[in-house]
Amino acid sequence: MNLLDKLLKDEKKIDLELYSSGTYWLYKNAKSLIELKKKGMSDFRGYNNGTGTSYADNLGYDIRNELGRKGRIVSKLFSLPFLIKIFNAQLKQTKQYLEAYIKTKSILYSNNDRVKNLINKYKYENTTDFDCIQKFTYKKKDYSFLYLEVANRIEILSSNFNFHNLKSFFEIGGGFGANIHFLITNFPNIKKIIYLDTVPNLYVGTEYLKSYYGKKVITYLNTREMTEIKFANNDDLEIICIPPWQIEKLQVSIDHFHNAASFVEMPKKIIKNYCKFIKRFNTKEISLVSYAEFDERTLNPNELNEFFENRLIKSSHNSLIEGYNSKDIYFCSKKS
């Protein structure tokens, strides 16, 4: 049984109130799983694969890749002879709009002074693998928009934290692993990493990181039978990838904990449970990032500080291309 099958099998046995995706992600994960089983990961950052929608940087232009099982049954109507021509024509037009969007965005990025400064300051290795389409070229090298956004986030956080002093790092909701990939590339002092995410996102992130770090990535197949999950007592790189329910097995001390956006997409009970463990791990530093907008499905980001006894310092920052996206809210522990 492979990694994904094991995760799916064991997920059925967990306490869903504490370790599920929550209602916000329930449909997204179910849809993502269909795409993952159907298409794999080779182009999950492209046009034609909906595996990473909502946590990766793909652009879905075909609604059929974004539907659950019932929706896919209904969508078979689009295959009827008198509809398929119309639908394909719409897909062609939509793709033209998306290509124009990427071209415009690439012009903005390649001519932005802050982007240029971030390119000069940080290293970027293999940022456009897995058929990434959201990218731009600067001085004959391709960069993904997402990795520059990650760099911008780290640059902002660096005003509070010295990432060169960290050895251990814990991230909940690490997307497909881009943030961890960027950190390891630029801060080789970070040797011990816990990456926690829900299924099937965890599978995608695990395989993404394995493509760069091989056996340095410790998967659920390795940790499944462990009674305790610990870092090895050495200076070798370890990236331990675990599903939510395995947080109970962790016996670690953490220099820095990070979460970007996903806390506000969880039920409060789940956040409280995670915070209990973050405290148990003697975590020295904490950074949270959230988008400012919220609705009935998500938590008001201003409530995040309450889970940390209102000890975090709040700040607001523009996205990398000012005016292009909305502002983000940051919560950081005080400087030590």
Secondary structure, 3 states (H helix, E strand, C coil): CCHHHHHHHHHCCCCHHHHCCCHHHHHHHHHHHHHHHHHCCCCCCCCCCCCCCCCCCCCCCCHHHHCCHHHHHHHHHHHCHHHHHHHHHHHHHHHHHHHHHHHHHHHHHHCCHHHHHHHHHCCCCCCCCCCCCCEEEECCEEEEHHHHHHHHHHHHHCCCCCHHHCCEEEEECCCCCHHHHHHHHHCCCCCEEEEECCCCHHHHHHHHHHHHHHHHEECHHHHCCCCCECCCCCCCCEEEEECHHHHHHECCCCCEEEEECHHHHCCHHHHHHHHHHHHHCCCCEEEEEEECCCCCCCCCHHHHHHHHCCCCEEEEECCCCECCECCEEEEECCCC
